[in-house]
C-alpha cells in the first residue's frame, strides 16, 4: 500500500484493488498546480507514474486461417468402408473442405499416436478415398474395436510438409456400431485481436 498526502491535507491510500475513478480523483488533486508553492518531487514522480495508469488499450486485428472440425464431427458410426470386415475393423476417415465448402484434394493427413500400447504412424492424401467423397481420406487402425480417448491424432500438412492445422485428438470405442470415426475438417477464418497501448492525451 502507498500513502500519499495531497496539498489539501488529506491522506489517500492506493491499493492494487482501487478503482480507476479513485486514481483519477487522486491524480487531479496532485497535478493541479498551486500558485503558492511548486509541486514537490514526490508529486512530480507520481505524475509520471500516472501517465502509465491512463494507457488505454487499442485493438489490432490478426487474421488466422486454419482447419477445424466440421460441425457434427468427429462422429462414431458403423464401418461401411470395409463391410466385409464387419466388426473386425477399426478406422478413421473423413473429408477436407475449403472455406466455401468445396472438397480439397492433395493435402497430406498424418495419423499418429497409440492404441493398446502400440505406436501408430500413417500418412494419407485427401482425395484418396472416394467412398467418403471427393476430398476423402481413410486409415485402418486395428482389426478390432478399441476404446481410447485422445491417444490417436490427425493433422493436416501441405505437400511441402508445412502444417495446415493443429493436432486433433480423437476418441475411439470398443463398440461394433462405432468402429468408424468420421473426422471432417473445414478451412475457417478467425480474427484475433492484440491489445496495444495508446496514450490518452
C-alpha positions as CSV (number, residue, x, y, z in Angstrom):
1,X,0.0,0.0,0.0
2,X,1.2,3.5,-0.9
3,X,0.0,6.5,1.1
4,X,0.1,10.0,-0.4
5,X,-0.7,13.3,1.3
6,X,-2.2,15.8,-1.1
7,X,-1.9,19.6,-0.9
8,X,-5.4,19.6,0.7
9,X,-4.0,17.8,3.8
10,X,-6.0,14.6,3.2
11,X,-4.2,11.3,3.2
12,X,-5.1,8.9,0.4
13,X,-4.4,5.2,0.2
14,X,-3.5,3.5,-3.1
15,X,-4.1,-0.3,-3.2
16,X,-3.9,-2.6,-6.2
17,X,-7.7,-3.1,-6.0
18,X,-8.5,0.6,-6.1
19,X,-10.9,1.7,-8.8
20,X,-9.8,3.8,-11.7
21,X,-12.2,6.5,-10.5
22,X,-10.3,6.8,-7.3
23,X,-7.0,7.1,-9.2
24,X,-8.3,9.8,-11.4
25,X,-9.6,11.8,-8.4
26,X,-6.3,11.4,-6.6
27,X,-4.4,12.4,-9.7
28,X,-6.4,15.6,-10.1
29,X,-5.6,16.6,-6.5
30,X,-1.9,16.1,-7.2
31,X,-1.4,17.5,-10.6
32,X,-3.4,20.7,-10.3
33,X,-0.8,23.5,-9.9
34,X,-0.9,25.6,-6.8
35,X,0.3,29.2,-7.1
36,X,1.6,29.4,-3.5
37,X,4.2,26.7,-3.9
38,X,5.8,24.5,-6.5
39,X,5.0,20.8,-6.6
40,X,7.3,18.7,-4.5
41,X,9.4,15.9,-6.2
42,X,7.1,13.1,-5.0
43,X,4.1,14.7,-6.7
44,X,6.1,15.0,-9.9
45,X,7.2,11.4,-9.7
46,X,3.6,10.4,-9.2
47,X,2.6,12.3,-12.3
48,X,5.0,10.2,-14.3
49,X,3.5,7.0,-12.9
50,X,0.0,8.3,-13.6
51,X,0.8,8.6,-17.3
52,X,1.2,4.8,-17.4
53,X,-2.0,4.3,-15.5
54,X,-4.0,6.1,-18.2
55,X,-2.8,3.9,-21.0
56,X,-5.8,2.9,-23.0
57,X,-5.9,-0.4,-25.0
58,X,-6.4,-0.3,-28.7
59,X,-7.2,-3.4,-30.8
60,X,-5.2,-4.6,-33.8
61,X,-6.7,-7.5,-35.8
62,X,-4.7,-10.5,-36.8
63,X,-6.4,-13.0,-39.2
64,X,-5.7,-16.7,-38.7
65,X,-6.8,-19.2,-41.3
66,X,-6.7,-22.9,-40.3
67,X,-8.6,-26.1,-40.4
68,X,-11.1,-27.1,-37.7
69,X,-13.6,-29.9,-37.2
70,X,-16.7,-29.5,-39.4
71,X,-19.8,-29.2,-37.3
72,X,-21.2,-32.6,-36.3
73,X,-17.8,-34.3,-36.4
74,X,-16.0,-36.3,-35.1
75,X,-18.8,-38.8,-35.1
76,X,-18.5,-42.6,-34.4
77,X,-20.6,-44.8,-36.8
78,X,-20.7,-48.4,-38.0
79,X,-18.0,-49.3,-40.5
80,X,-19.3,-49.1,-44.1
81,X,-15.9,-48.6,-45.8
82,X,-15.0,-52.3,-45.4
83,X,-18.4,-54.0,-45.0
84,X,-16.9,-57.5,-45.5
85,X,-14.7,-56.9,-42.4
86,X,-17.7,-56.1,-40.2
87,X,-16.6,-55.7,-36.6
88,X,-13.1,-56.9,-37.3
89,X,-12.1,-53.4,-38.2
90,X,-11.4,-50.0,-36.6
91,X,-10.6,-46.9,-38.6
92,X,-10.7,-43.2,-39.1
93,X,-12.0,-41.4,-42.2
94,X,-13.3,-38.1,-43.4
95,X,-13.2,-35.3,-45.9
96,X,-11.4,-31.9,-46.1
97,X,-13.3,-28.8,-47.3
98,X,-12.3,-25.3,-48.3
99,X,-13.7,-22.2,-46.7
100,X,-16.5,-22.2,-49.2
101,X,-17.3,-25.9,-48.6
102,X,-15.7,-27.3,-51.7
103,X,-13.8,-30.6,-51.3
104,X,-10.0,-30.1,-51.0
105,X,-7.6,-32.7,-52.5
106,X,-3.8,-33.1,-52.4
107,X,-3.3,-32.3,-48.7
108,X,-1.3,-34.8,-46.5
109,X,-3.1,-36.3,-43.5
110,X,-0.8,-37.6,-40.7
111,X,-2.3,-40.0,-38.3
112,X,-0.2,-40.8,-35.2
113,X,-0.5,-41.8,-31.5
114,X,-1.0,-45.2,-29.9
115,X,-3.6,-47.9,-29.3
116,X,-3.3,-50.7,-26.8
117,X,0.4,-49.7,-26.3
118,X,1.2,-49.9,-30.0
119,X,2.5,-46.8,-31.8
120,X,0.7,-45.5,-34.8
121,X,2.1,-43.5,-37.7
122,X,0.4,-43.4,-41.1
123,X,0.1,-40.9,-43.9
124,X,-2.7,-40.4,-46.4
125,X,-3.8,-37.9,-49.0
126,X,-7.1,-36.1,-49.3
127,X,-9.0,-37.3,-52.3
128,X,-7.7,-40.9,-52.0
129,X,-11.0,-42.3,-50.5
130,X,-13.8,-41.7,-52.9
131,X,-16.2,-43.7,-50.8
132,X,-16.2,-40.8,-48.3
133,X,-16.3,-38.1,-51.1
134,X,-14.0,-36.1,-53.4
135,X,-11.9,-34.9,-50.5
136,X,-11.9,-38.1,-48.6
137,X,-9.2,-40.0,-46.7
138,X,-9.2,-43.1,-44.5
139,X,-7.0,-45.1,-42.2
140,X,-7.3,-48.6,-40.7
141,X,-6.2,-48.6,-37.0
142,X,-6.9,-52.2,-35.9
143,X,-8.6,-55.4,-36.7
144,X,-11.0,-55.0,-33.8
145,X,-12.7,-52.1,-31.9
146,X,-10.6,-50.5,-29.2
147,X,-11.6,-47.8,-26.7
148,X,-9.3,-44.9,-26.4
149,X,-9.5,-41.2,-25.5
150,X,-7.1,-38.7,-27.1
151,X,-4.3,-41.1,-27.9
152,X,-5.0,-41.1,-31.7
153,X,-4.4,-37.8,-33.5
154,X,-4.6,-36.4,-37.0
155,X,-3.0,-33.3,-38.5
156,X,-3.0,-31.7,-42.0
157,X,0.1,-30.7,-44.0
158,X,0.6,-29.4,-47.5
159,X,2.8,-31.3,-50.0
160,X,5.9,-29.4,-48.7
161,X,5.3,-30.6,-45.2
162,X,4.1,-27.3,-43.8
163,X,1.4,-27.8,-41.1
164,X,-2.0,-26.6,-42.2
165,X,-3.8,-27.3,-39.0
166,X,-3.3,-28.0,-35.3
167,X,-3.3,-31.5,-33.9
168,X,-6.7,-33.1,-33.5
169,X,-7.2,-35.7,-30.8
170,X,-9.8,-38.4,-31.4
171,X,-11.8,-40.8,-29.3
172,X,-12.4,-44.4,-30.4
173,X,-14.8,-47.0,-29.0
174,X,-14.9,-50.7,-28.2
175,X,-18.2,-51.0,-30.0
176,X,-19.0,-52.6,-33.3
177,X,-21.6,-49.9,-34.0
178,X,-18.9,-47.2,-33.5
179,X,-15.8,-48.6,-35.3
180,X,-15.5,-45.9,-37.9
181,X,-14.6,-42.4,-36.7
182,X,-15.7,-39.7,-39.2
183,X,-13.5,-36.6,-38.8
184,X,-14.3,-33.9,-41.4
185,X,-12.2,-30.8,-41.5
186,X,-13.0,-27.4,-43.0
187,X,-11.0,-24.3,-43.5
188,X,-12.0,-21.5,-41.2
189,X,-11.0,-17.9,-40.6
190,X,-10.6,-16.3,-37.2
191,X,-9.9,-12.6,-36.4
192,X,-7.8,-12.4,-33.3
193,X,-7.1,-9.1,-31.6
194,X,-3.9,-7.9,-30.0
195,X,-4.2,-5.1,-27.5
196,X,-1.6,-2.3,-27.9
197,X,-1.1,0.6,-25.6
198,X,-2.3,4.1,-26.7
199,X,-1.5,7.1,-24.5
200,X,-4.6,9.2,-24.0
201,X,-4.0,12.9,-24.3
